[in-house]
C-alpha cells in the first residue's frame, strides 16, 4: 500500500514537470514563429529567409529529450494554422518540423557524440552540419511537398521554395539553438566590469547594424559593401564571452538586417525577393559559422589550459609530498644526530614497576658514566633540585587521558654535584579505566638557554640604569611580593619627593586621576594575562591638586610555567604635549564658534532687513488692486512671487541660525527644523525624542543640531531616499543621536578622501563636546549615524530657553 502511494506521488511529480515542459516549448515556439512571420515583405506564402522557431524545436529536443515532441508539434501546427495555408498543409508542416527536430537530435547524439555545452569545436560543427543544414533537409522536403500538394506555390518554383525552406530552418538553428543551449553564459556574468563590457558590445553591434542596413538620410554614401563590418564585434564576443553571447550578438545582427531588408533598406534589397532572401541567409550563415567556431575553439583551448593547470597542480602537490617526506627523514636524521651530540636523550617510565629507562645518550647530558641508564622514579626524584621537586611531581599528577602531554623545565643535580637545567617533553598512556600505564618523552639540556635568559635579564637591568641616567622614570613591580620600586625620577613625575612613594600598587592607584584609573587597570590586567608589552596614557593628581599627563610602557616577565613574576616599565611626562593638543582643540572650538556667530549675524540681517523690505514691497504692490484687470493680475502674481521670496529668505535665516534652539529647547528645535525641511523637500523625516530629558547645554544642542543638518542635507542630496529616521534620547548619562536612511549609501573611505568637509565637520563638532560618532554605510545599503555625547544632569552649561 505504501509503495503504491509512493508510486502515485512520483507519477504526479513527473507528470506535472512534463506538462510544464510542454507548455514552455509551445509558448517559446509560438513566440519564435510569430517573430519569424513578422517580416512579410520578404516572405512568400508562409516561407521566409529566417525561421527561428525551428531553432527552438531542436533546442527543446536536445534539452528535454524526445518526449517533448508533442509540444513541438503543437506549437508548429498552431503557427502554421494561422498562416495563409490550408489546414492540411499546416498539419504537414508541423509533422515535418517535429520529425526534422527529432532527426537532428538523433544524428547529434548517435553519430557526433554531441554535448549541449558546445565547449568543443566538434560540438559546434556538428550542430551546424547535422542539427542545422542536415536536419533541415527533412523539414524542407516534407514542408514544401505538403505546400505544393495543397497548391501553395512559394517563390515561384519548387526548387526555390525548397531552398528558402531549407535555408530558413538551418538559419533558425544557427541563430537560436546556441542561445538556448548556452543561456547560462549570461548568468555567469557577475562582475560589473564584465557586464559593462557586454553592454558596450551589444550597443556597438546594434548601432553598427543600424548604420549599415538602415540607409540613413544623414549618410549619403551607400554602405552595402560594409555588411561584414559587424564581424569584428562577433569576434570580440567569441574571444571574451563564449558561445552563448556570440550567438546572441549574431541574433541581433540577423534581427536588424531582416527587419531593415523587409523595410526596403540595406545591401539585400537590390535583387529579387528570392535572391535577397538567399543572400541574407548566406550572410547569416557565414557570421554564425565564423563566430560560433571561433568561440568553440577558444572555449576548447581554455578547457585544455585548465586541465593542464590541474595536471601541473597535481604534479606540484606530489612533488611537495615527496619533499615533505624527504624533509621528515632529514628531520629524523637531525634529531638522531642531535641526540648523539649529547644535547638530548629519550626515556620511558613504566608506572607498574616504577622503572625509568634512559637512552645511552643520557650519559652525555647528565655527566660521567656512573650515571645509570636504568633507575627508579624515586631515585630520579631525589636528584631533582629541591626547589623544583614539587613542580616535577605535580607535572605528572596533572596528566589525564584528555591532557596526556607535559612540558616542564627543572634543575637536576649531577653526580659530581653540579647543577644543570633540563627541559622535558613527555606523553602519558592510559588504560580504559584512566590509569596511567607508561610515559615516554625526550629530555634536552636547557642550561645554555637558561644562561642566555639570565644574560638577557642582566641586559634589561643595564637598560633600566641607562634610562635612569637619561631622566626617564622607571619602575619594577614584584608581583609575588607586591613590592613596587620607583626611581627618584619617577617619583618626581608624580609630584613626590625622593622616597615619597609608598611602594605598593594601592599607593600608585591613589595618584592616578579617578576618571582614568579603570582604563589603566584594564591594561595592567591584560599585561598580566598575556605578557605582551602594553602602552597607555593617563592623568595624575599631584599633592598640590595640579593635574599632569603621563605616558607609560611596561611588560610582565613570566616564569617557566607562564606565571607573572614581575613587571618593569618606564614613564614619561607628556603634560606639555597634552597642553599643546588642548590649545589646538581650543583653537578649533573658537573657529567653529566664530562660524556660528557669523551665521547668526547673517541670519539676523536676512530676517530683519531683507525680509522686512520684501514684505513692504508686497504691501505696496497690493495697493494696485484698483487698477484694470490685466494690471491687477500682474500685481497679484508679483505679490505671490514676493511672498515666496520672503518665505525662502526666512527659511535661509533659520538654516544659518535657528532661534528655535533658544526658544523651544534643543529637542523641540531640532524636531521643528526636521518638519520644515521635510515639507520643503517633500520627504518624510520621522523625528522622535525622549520628552523627559532635562535641559541640555546650548553648546551640546548646537553640535547636535549641526550634525542633524549636515546628515539630512547629505541624505536629501545623495541618498535618493524618501524617508529619514532621526531619534534623540538620553541613556546612562549620555545623549544619543541616531540618524538612518535606506538610500543609496556611500563608501566611507572614499568620502573622507574627497574634498568635502561634511564628515570631518561632524566628527570635529562631536569631538569638541567630548562625544563620539560612528558612521556606517555601504553603497546600496543605506546609512546609519550614531552620536554619543556625555551629559550629566545638573553639571551642564546654561540651557537654551526663551
Secondary structure, DSSP 8 states (H G I E B T S, - for coil): -HHHHHHHHHHHHHHHHHHHHHHHHHHHHHHHHHHHTS-GGG-BTTB-S--HHHHHHHHHHHHH-GGGHHHHHHHHHHHHHTSSS-HHHHHHHHHHHHHHHHHHHHHHHHHS---TT--SHHHHHHIIIIIIIIHHHHHHHHHHHHHHHTT---TTSHHHHHHHHHHHHHHHIIIIIHHHHTTHHHHT--SHHHHHHHHHHHHHHHHHHHHHHS--TT--S--GGGGGGGHHHHHHHHHHT-HHHHHHHHHHHHHHHHHHHHTT-SGGGSS-HHHHHHHHHHHHHHHHHHHHHHHHHHHHHHHHHHHHHHHHHHHHHHHHHHHHHHHHHHHHHHHHHHHHTTSEEEEEEETTTTEEEE-TTHHHHH-STTS-SEEEHHHHHHHB-GGGHHHHHHHHHT--SSS-EEEEEEEEE-TTS-EEEEEEEEEEEE-TTS-EEEEEEEEEE-HHHHHHHHHHHHHHHHHHHHHHHTT-EEEEEETTTTEEEE-HHHHHHTT--TT-S-SSHHHHHHHB-HHHHHHHHHHHHHHHHH---EEEEEEEE-TTS-EEEEEEEEEEEE-TTS-EEEEEEEEEE-HHHHHHHHHHHHHHHHHHHHHHHHHHHHHHHIIIIIHHHHHHHHHHHHGGGGS-HHHHHHHHHHHHHHHHHHHHHHHHHHHH--THHHHT-HHHHHHHHHHHHHHHHT-EEEEEE-TT----BHHHHHHHHHHHHHHHHHIIIII--SEEEEEEEE-SSEEEEEEEE-S----HHHHHHSS--HHHHHHHHHHHTT-EEEEEE-TTS-EEEEEEEE--TTSS--B---
